[in-house]
Structures are given as C-alpha cells and as structure tokens.
Amino acid sequence: MASLAWADDFSYKYLYRLLDLARASFVVHPISEASPGATSVLLRHDIDVSVERALPVAELEAQLGLRATYAVMTASPLYDVRSRKSRQSVHRLTGLGHELGLHFHAHEDRPALEEDVARACGELEASCEAPVRAVSFHRPQPSLLLGPWSIGGRVNAYSRELMANYISDSAGIWRDGDPMARIASHATGPLQILVHPIWWGSRHESPASRLEAFFQDSVRGLSLRQQEELDVALARHLPRMHHTGSVRKGA
C-alpha cells in the first residue's frame, strides 16, 4: 500500500490557504478554548527550535483573524525563553492575540508530573508575563498519549478528547496525507492541527534545509567547539532530523 505521507508544499502561501480553509469551514480556537463536543478546529504550534521563527506564522494567522496556541519550552537546549530576545518574541505573539502554552519534555507519566508541569508553567508565566493555559509534550512517550483533560491545571493537548481527530506536520511531514483534504472531510468534534513553525518559509524547502538555515544563522561568530555543541544539541533535541551540513566529527 502506498504511503499517505505528504510533504509537497511547506511554503507560507500554502499554509495561508490551509488556514483560510479551516477558517471558512469551522470556528478556529486555541487549545484552552476547546470544547469536546464542538465541531471546530484547534490550532497549536510547538516551538522546538526558535521562538523568533514562529513570528511569521503568528502574523499570517493574525491577518486571517485567527488565534492559536504557541507552546514554548522553559528548558530548551536551543533557546532561552528568559532571554530578552525570546521574551520580546513571546510578547509579540501574545500581542497578536495568540495564547501562550507550555511545551514540556517529560520522559514518562510519573507521579510528580502534575507538580512538574504546574511549576514549569509558573516559571514561563513569570518569564513572559502572560498566562499559560495549555500544555503539550515534546516527543511524548505512549503513556502520555490519550491522557486526562488537564495536567497541572492546564488543558492537555494530548488528552483523549483532543487526540480523537489530530493531524501534525511532525518532522516536516504530514503523515495522514494532504492536510487540506483532512480539513475538508472533517465531520464532527474538534480537529486539532499541530504546525511546527520551523518547517515553514517563504518558499518550499526540505526539513533538512530548514534546519541547515537555522544552524548557519545561529553559528555566526561561534568557535568550532561551540558549533559542534549546537550540532549535538540539535541532534539530541530532534533525533529523527538532521541538517545538511553537520560539523560533528564523523557525521
């Protein structure tokens, strides 16, 4: 059987068309405004690599009158949400009307998960001076999928109710096929759409090329050792991905 995976167009032009279709067909909400019984679209963005690179997507959505959840990490190896640059970008996101969420890296569903998530949400709220009403997980283990409605007092994007209808561009691929077809055929309940801003740009490019562009922008002025450290951080943070110009020895 042929694979359904689709990765033909990751340009902003295509993303605009996709979101315009969602807007024309359904009410579009951020995650915290989800209602399990409502037929709607829930729009979420996990910021794995760069807060700044999420801004063009946020501005595109604002042009369409849409609001989304932007889930940010408090302990990312690739950006520091407490830095002035990242905080300015988050303020721009929330200033456009978008919702701030927590993107949390949990290895498993452990007893202290509620407390850990609540603590991280508090840290993010303090850093960015904005409420955090939703949480998503980075590379979630199976035990975290189809979980409870809320975790740490925030709406859980991986709850059973919100994962019943779900599509994602993880790793720069829509594994369920062309997302526009999925939106057009959606019939009942909430449809959650996860878009990772790092994979999108003014023209279509492969995920490896996107990461290479990020890497080259980030290593300007860095020593070879610092470049290698960033390379390793990328590989560990996004283990299924690679960029086209690795500087690691033997890579």
VENDA-V368773 format. One record per pair of residues at least 12 apart in sequence whose C-alpha atoms are under 7 Angstrom apart, sorted by sequence separation. I is the first residue (numbers start at 1). J is the second residue. D is the distance in whole Angstrom. If there is no record, write none. Layout:
I J D
I J D
This chain:
28 40 6
29 41 6
30 42 6
31 43 7
146 158 6
147 159 4
148 160 7
198 210 7
27 40 5
28 41 5
29 42 5
30 43 5
31 44 7
145 158 6
146 159 5
147 160 5
26 40 5
27 41 6
28 42 6
29 43 6
30 44 7
145 159 7
146 160 4
26 41 6
28 43 7
231 246 7
231 247 7
146 163 7
231 248 7
22 41 7
102 121 6
135 154 6
228 247 6
134 154 5
135 155 6
136 156 6
228 248 6
133 154 5
134 155 5
135 156 5
136 157 5
133 155 6
134 156 6
135 157 6
136 158 7
47 70 7
134 157 7
44 68 6
45 69 6
46 70 6
47 71 6
43 68 5
44 69 5
45 70 5
46 71 5
47 72 5
165 190 7
166 191 6
167 192 6
168 193 6
169 194 7
43 69 6
44 70 6
45 71 6
46 72 7
165 191 5
166 192 5
167 193 5
168 194 5
169 195 6
165 192 6
166 193 6
167 194 6
168 195 6
169 196 7
172 199 6
162 190 7
49 78 6
50 79 6
69 98 6
70 99 6
71 100 6
72 101 6
73 102 6
49 79 7
67 97 6
68 98 5
69 99 5
70 100 5
71 101 4
72 102 5
73 103 5
102 132 7
162 192 7
67 98 5
68 99 6
69 100 6
70 101 6
71 102 5
72 103 5
73 104 6
100 131 7
101 132 5
106 137 7
212 243 5
69 101 6
71 103 5
100 132 5
101 133 6
102 134 6
103 135 6
104 136 6
105 137 6
211 243 5
212 244 6
101 134 5
102 135 5
103 136 5
104 137 5
105 138 5
107 140 7
108 141 6
212 245 7
52 86 7
62 96 6
101 135 5
102 136 6
103 137 5
104 138 6
106 140 7
107 141 6
109 143 6
118 152 4
208 242 6
209 243 6
51 86 6
58 93 6
103 138 6
108 143 6
109 144 6
117 152 5
118 153 7
172 207 5
208 243 4
209 244 6
108 144 7
208 244 6
30 67 6
52 89 6
114 151 6
115 152 6
28 66 7
29 67 6
30 68 4
31 69 6
51 89 6
55 93 7
90 128 7
114 152 4
29 68 6
30 69 5
87 128 6
16 60 7
20 64 7
82 127 6
74 120 7
74 124 6
46 103 6
71 135 7
71 136 7
30 99 7
171 241 7
32 133 6
32 134 6
31 134 6
32 155 6
36 161 6
31 157 7
57 197 6
54 197 5
53 197 7
53 198 6
42 190 7
39 188 5
40 189 6
41 190 6
42 191 6
43 192 6
44 193 6
45 194 6
47 196 7
49 198 7
39 189 4
40 190 5
41 191 5
42 192 5
43 193 5
44 194 5
45 195 5
46 196 6
38 189 5
39 190 5
40 191 6
41 192 6
42 193 6
43 194 6
44 195 6
45 196 5
37 189 6
38 190 6
45 197 7
36 189 6
36 190 6
77 233 6
22 183 7
18 180 6
7 172 7
7 173 5
6 173 6
7 174 6
5 173 6
6 174 5
5 174 6
6 175 6
5 175 4
4 175 6
5 176 6
6 177 5
4 176 6
5 177 5
6 178 6
4 177 5
12 200 6
10 199 7
11 200 6
12 201 6
10 200 5
11 201 5
12 202 5
10 201 7
11 202 5
11 203 5
11 204 5
10 204 5
9 204 5
10 205 7
